[in-house]
Amino acid sequence: MRQLLSIVVPVFNERVNLLRLHQEVAAVMRELSDYDYEIIFIDDGSRDQSFAVIEELHLRDPRISAIRFPRNFGSHIAIAAGIDHCRGDAAVVMAADLQDPPQLIREFVARWRDGYDVVWGARTGRDDGAIRGTAMNAFYRAVRRFAIPTYPKGGTGSFCLIGRPAIDAFRRCNERNRLTFGLIAWAGFRETEVPYFRPQRLSGASSWTPAKMIKAAIDTFVSFSLIPIRLISLLGITVSALSFLFGSYVLVNKLMFGTHVLGWTSVMLAVLVLGGVQLVMIGVLGEYLWRILEEARARPLYIVERTIGFKAAEPQRGSVAAS
């Protein structure tokens, strides 16, 4: 029996890129003639008629299926929906903007045949500008050092192939503030990398705003590292030690030399420093408490407004309003 490969593609306002993406993926899969395949598009609340384009593609190619969200839940939630619905022996997760080259699917499959459960697309560079590239490289180094040691040095986003064991493990992860690469890496399956240079977008604008990137960075360290909690503990110990040393200094000066600590400036400086430290600590704890609240609400991970091309049972998570 031929194995099935699922191509999972989150979509947000990518109308102009979908036709070319389908053409390139189909061309690659024609070369991989030993495999059947399906393409699952997840429309993450697009406002540019992306879903209408997907419907047209489905009429041309019945191997295309689609999920539409009523609003934007985020690309990582969209990927979770695609993996929930996929039927493949392996799934390739890739972006719709063609910055994840479909040609790498051939190499992904070859590594999967060699026995790897996870194959990362590892960036050797990126054509996104010097400032953005430098910031992202610094973030990747921090992720490898403090959160996910196996994360590719040049980053990967969510461009990867995962085999059926990794798919099943990923489906069991239900947290709302999620990062696809972090959950896959956390599972601990046998990994390898396929290097590639990340090109610029052919058209359109990236939906990854600075605010979304900052949130993703916070989610990475809060979800996969003890560093934030350890840092505020270390900061508290450091401030307490400095306060003790300063208090000892004042006491010794008073007893031995009769010196008084004078000045409104020194008092205000101490108040502001301690107040700032306390606010930082409260902010870090607030990030954890907010995530605990999100999990305690137990809302569906996503809501499906409409589906195209699915005949299987409804997914494990989310609810289908119409199909």
Helices and strands as residue ranges (DSSP letters): E 4-11, H 15-31, E 36-43, H 50-60, E 64-68, H 75-85, E 90-93, H 104-113, E 118-126, H 130-146, E 160-163, H 164-171, H 180-187, E 191-198, H 210-224, H 227-257, H 264-297, E 303-304, E 306-308, E 319-320
